Amino acid sequence: MRTKAILIAVAAMLGAASAGAWFFISEKQAAHERRQKFFGKKDYPTSGGQKMKPEW
């Protein structure tokens, strides 16, 4: 009886730990995607156009 309780407790802890790890990893990946979207490389065309003229 005591052995079953210990096994159930260990299984519950492993399940909770794996669920927490999965949640942490998915949040980290989502944050990385948001960061890339916000700070990602943007292409600004620099050929052609008009010359910059300072306004005084």
Helices and strands as residue ranges (DSSP letters): H 2-39
